[in-house]
């Protein structure tokens, strides 16, 4: 029995080691990497993305012109796309992100087209949105949307664009948090805070 257990462990170790050849973005099958989406290449080391069309508009923030940061989109049941992105209030630039960032929801019919603002998901101060969707078989909340971020998103005091002082949110408000909703439009409920681990970008 012990020999069988050791053999199983050795085989599992070899399988994991061989998957390193696929950059941990896929698995080895028949001596070839089978890549997970959105990776491609013989070692699953290249992102399989569509080139941006020349002259096409930015994904978000061009009309009206606003400063935004990051952004992650999820395809919904209707086949369209929901985007969550950090946007600076008061029409300020990115240098005020530490006080003026809120997370907004935008939509588009195609992920390569411009996204249109729908609503403010979380007010200042909230930043670095990282949305994921639970499987429809999830027992706690089937098909729900989970939005990981930093900042509490409970409403803060944004600064004026010309203010060059106190543009960083308090450290106490910078822990990683998560909100949950049954639809992309909300309503969003806060879940218990994630213990501070030094994470400042759950989108990575």
C-alpha positions as CSV (number, residue, x, y, z in Angstrom):
1,X,0.0,0.0,0.0
2,X,2.8,2.4,0.9
3,X,4.5,1.7,-2.4
4,X,1.4,2.5,-4.3
5,X,1.0,5.7,-2.4
6,X,4.6,6.7,-3.1
7,X,4.1,5.9,-6.8
8,X,1.0,8.0,-7.0
9,X,2.7,10.9,-5.3
10,X,5.7,10.6,-7.7
11,X,3.4,10.5,-10.7
12,X,1.5,13.6,-9.5
13,X,4.9,15.4,-9.0
14,X,6.0,14.5,-12.5
15,X,2.7,15.7,-14.0
16,X,3.0,19.0,-12.1
17,X,6.6,19.4,-13.2
18,X,5.8,18.6,-16.8
19,X,3.0,21.3,-16.7
20,X,5.8,23.8,-15.9
21,X,6.7,23.4,-19.6
22,X,3.3,25.0,-20.3
23,X,4.1,28.1,-18.1
24,X,1.4,26.9,-15.7
25,X,-1.1,28.2,-18.3
26,X,-2.1,24.8,-19.5
27,X,-1.4,21.1,-19.2
28,X,0.8,18.6,-21.1
29,X,-1.2,16.1,-23.2
30,X,0.4,13.7,-25.7
31,X,3.8,15.6,-25.3
32,X,2.1,18.9,-26.3
33,X,0.8,21.8,-24.3
34,X,-3.0,22.2,-24.2
35,X,-3.4,25.9,-23.3
36,X,-6.0,27.4,-21.0
37,X,-7.9,30.4,-22.3
38,X,-6.6,33.1,-23.1
39,X,-3.1,31.6,-23.7
40,X,-1.5,30.2,-26.8
41,X,1.9,29.1,-28.2
42,X,4.0,25.9,-27.8
43,X,4.6,26.8,-24.1
44,X,1.3,28.7,-23.5
45,X,3.3,31.8,-22.9
46,X,1.5,34.2,-25.3
47,X,-1.8,35.9,-24.7
48,X,-4.3,35.1,-27.4
49,X,-5.7,38.6,-28.0
50,X,-7.2,40.3,-31.0
51,X,-5.1,43.3,-32.2
52,X,-6.7,46.7,-31.7
53,X,-8.1,48.1,-34.9
54,X,-6.4,51.3,-36.2
55,X,-8.4,54.4,-35.4
56,X,-10.7,52.6,-33.0
57,X,-11.9,54.4,-29.9
58,X,-10.6,53.6,-26.4
59,X,-12.6,51.0,-24.4
60,X,-13.8,53.6,-21.9
61,X,-13.7,57.2,-20.9
62,X,-13.7,59.1,-24.2
63,X,-17.2,60.6,-24.2
64,X,-17.4,62.5,-22.0
65,X,-13.7,62.5,-21.4
66,X,-12.7,61.1,-18.0
67,X,-9.6,59.7,-16.6
68,X,-9.9,55.9,-15.8
69,X,-7.6,53.1,-14.7
70,X,-7.6,49.4,-15.4
71,X,-10.9,47.7,-16.2
72,X,-12.0,44.1,-16.5
73,X,-15.0,42.8,-18.4
74,X,-17.2,39.7,-18.1
75,X,-19.6,38.4,-20.8
76,X,-23.2,38.1,-19.4
77,X,-26.0,35.7,-20.1
78,X,-27.4,38.0,-22.9
79,X,-24.0,37.7,-24.7
80,X,-23.1,41.4,-24.1
81,X,-20.2,42.6,-21.9
82,X,-20.1,44.3,-18.5
83,X,-17.0,46.3,-17.6
84,X,-15.9,47.5,-14.1
85,X,-13.3,50.2,-14.2
86,X,-11.8,52.8,-11.8
87,X,-12.9,56.4,-12.8
88,X,-11.7,59.7,-11.3
89,X,-14.4,62.0,-10.1
90,X,-14.5,65.8,-10.5
91,X,-13.0,65.2,-14.0
92,X,-9.6,65.1,-12.4
93,X,-6.5,63.3,-13.8
94,X,-5.0,60.1,-12.6
95,X,-2.7,61.8,-10.1
96,X,-5.8,62.1,-7.8
97,X,-6.5,58.4,-7.8
98,X,-5.7,58.0,-4.1
99,X,-8.8,60.1,-3.2
100,X,-11.0,60.5,-6.3
101,X,-11.2,56.9,-7.6
102,X,-14.6,55.2,-7.8
103,X,-15.6,52.0,-9.5
104,X,-18.1,52.3,-12.4
105,X,-20.1,49.8,-14.5
106,X,-20.1,50.2,-18.3
107,X,-21.5,48.0,-21.0
108,X,-20.8,47.1,-24.7
109,X,-22.2,44.7,-27.2
110,X,-18.7,43.7,-28.3
111,X,-15.5,43.6,-26.2
112,X,-13.6,45.4,-28.9
113,X,-16.1,48.3,-29.1
114,X,-16.4,51.4,-26.8
115,X,-18.1,50.8,-23.4
116,X,-20.9,53.1,-22.3
117,X,-21.3,54.2,-18.7
118,X,-24.2,52.6,-16.9
119,X,-23.9,53.4,-13.2
120,X,-21.4,54.0,-10.3
121,X,-21.0,50.6,-8.6
122,X,-19.0,51.9,-5.7
123,X,-18.4,55.5,-4.7
124,X,-15.0,57.0,-3.6
125,X,-12.8,55.6,-2.4
126,X,-12.6,52.4,-4.4
127,X,-10.0,51.3,-6.9
128,X,-8.5,48.4,-8.8
129,X,-11.7,46.5,-9.7
130,X,-11.3,42.8,-10.3
131,X,-14.7,41.2,-11.1
132,X,-15.3,37.4,-11.3
133,X,-18.5,35.4,-11.7
134,X,-19.4,32.4,-9.7
135,X,-20.5,29.2,-11.5
136,X,-24.3,28.7,-11.8
137,X,-23.8,25.6,-9.7
138,X,-22.3,27.6,-6.8
139,X,-24.2,26.8,-3.6
140,X,-23.7,30.2,-1.8
141,X,-24.9,32.4,-4.7
142,X,-25.3,30.7,-8.1
143,X,-24.1,32.9,-11.0
144,X,-23.4,35.9,-8.7
145,X,-20.9,38.6,-9.5
146,X,-18.0,39.2,-7.1
147,X,-16.1,42.5,-7.2
148,X,-12.7,42.5,-5.5
149,X,-11.2,45.9,-4.9
150,X,-9.2,48.1,-2.6
151,X,-10.9,50.8,-0.6
152,X,-14.2,50.5,1.2
153,X,-16.3,52.2,-1.4
154,X,-18.5,53.7,1.2
155,X,-18.1,57.3,0.2
156,X,-15.2,59.6,0.9
157,X,-14.0,63.1,0.4
158,X,-12.6,63.6,-3.1
159,X,-10.1,66.4,-3.7
160,X,-10.2,69.2,-6.2
161,X,-8.1,68.7,-9.3
162,X,-5.6,71.4,-8.4
163,X,-5.1,70.1,-4.9
164,X,-1.7,68.5,-4.6
165,X,-1.9,67.5,-0.9
166,X,-3.5,64.6,0.8
167,X,-4.3,62.7,-2.4
168,X,-3.7,59.3,-1.0
169,X,-6.5,57.4,0.8
170,X,-5.9,56.4,4.5
171,X,-4.1,53.1,4.9
172,X,-7.1,51.8,6.9
173,X,-9.3,52.1,3.8
174,X,-6.8,50.3,1.6
175,X,-7.4,46.7,2.6
176,X,-8.7,44.3,0.0
177,X,-12.5,44.1,0.0
178,X,-15.2,42.4,-1.9
179,X,-18.8,43.1,-2.9
180,X,-21.4,40.7,-4.3
181,X,-24.5,41.1,-6.6
182,X,-26.8,38.9,-8.4
183,X,-26.8,41.1,-11.5
184,X,-24.1,43.4,-13.0
185,X,-26.3,46.4,-12.1
186,X,-26.5,45.4,-8.4
187,X,-27.6,46.0,-5.8
188,X,-24.1,45.3,-4.4
189,X,-23.6,44.0,-0.8
190,X,-20.3,44.1,1.0
191,X,-18.9,40.7,2.2
192,X,-16.6,40.2,5.2
193,X,-13.3,42.0,4.6
194,X,-10.3,40.0,3.5
195,X,-7.5,40.1,6.1
196,X,-4.8,42.6,5.1
197,X,-2.0,40.8,3.3
198,X,-0.4,43.7,1.6
199,X,-2.5,43.2,-1.6
200,X,-3.0,46.5,-3.4
201,X,-4.1,45.2,-6.8
202,X,-6.5,42.3,-6.8
203,X,-6.8,42.8,-10.5
204,X,-3.4,41.2,-11.1
